Amino acid sequence: MNQIEAKRNKLNLEIRSLLAIIDMIDGLKESYPDYKENTLTEEQYLEEQIKLIEEAKTRLINVFKD
């Protein structure tokens, strides 16, 4: 695994870990797939990670709104 792919994998894992913590807080259980090395272009990868972060942000906001 090259260094860039290792960092991509680490970033995805950290984001999914954050979402798992949010699952424990809000009681919702979502499924977020693992990043598969060398399967996405740089743009696709970034779009996927942005989507996950937006999901985390929305769910945290909803926790504090309720």
N, C-alpha and C positions, 0 to 999 in steps of 0.2 A: 504494500500500500504506500503510495507516495504521500508526501507531507501535506499537500493540499487536500487530498481525499481524507486523510486522517483528521484534519481540522474541520472539514465539512461534516464528517461523521460525529465528531465531538460536539460541534454546535447543535446539530440535530438532536443528539442525545440529551444535551442540557436543556433544550427547549421542551422536549418531550418529558423530561423529569419535572420541569416547572409545571407543565400541564397536569402531570400525575398528582402533584401537590395540590393544585387547584381542584382536581377531582375529589380529593379528601376533604377540602374545605366546603365545596358546594354540593357534594353528594352525587354529582353527575359523573357517570363513567363513560368517557369517550375513548375511541380507539384511534391511535395515531401511528401509522406505519413507520417502520424503521427506514432510514435512508439506505438505499442500495448503491454501493460504490459504482461510479462510472456509468450511471443510468440516466443522468440528467445533464443538460447543458448548464453553463454557469447561470444563465438567465432563469431557466426553469428551477434550478436549485434555490436561487434567491427568492423567486416568487413563492415557492413552497414554504420557505422559512418565514417569510413575511406573513403569509397566511396563518401559520401557526402562532406567531407572536400576536397578530391581531386577534386571534381566537382567545389567547391567554388574557389579553388586555380586556376584551369584552366580558369574559367570564369573571374576572376580578372586579370590574366595575359593577356587574350585576350582584355580586356578593355584597358589596358595600351599599348598593342602592336599596336592597331589601331590608 
